[in-house]
Amino acid sequence: MNRVYVCSCFGVTDQQVKEHAAAGACTPRQIASVTKAGTDCGSCVRTIQGLLGRGACPRRELLETGRTASVLAPAPELAEAA
């Protein structure tokens, strides 16, 4: 599996962004809260926006139907650094 780094500052890959999006992260800010991507130089924010796309947001759909989405947790390596 080829790693395509989206955020060079924090070593975040496109696959990580897609996994967090599948877990309910709908915005670059939500991706940043779990990976730190986009919080240093900011050059990756547009790429993250592109990966997230403009499609339906699973979390938003859950909220609209009255169901709750799972809480996003920071990546384990970030939790250890805190």
HELIX and SHEET records of a PDB file:
HELIX    1   1 ASP A   14  ALA A   22  1                                   9    
HELIX    2   2 PRO A   28  THR A   35  1                                   8    
HELIX    3   3 VAL A   45  LEU A   52  1                                   8    
HELIX    4   4 PRO A   58  GLU A   64  1                                   7    
HELIX    5   5 PRO A   76  ALA A   81  1                                   6    
SHEET    1   A 2 TYR A   5  CYS A   7  0                                        
SHEET    2   A 2 VAL A  12  THR A  13 -1                                        
END                                                                             
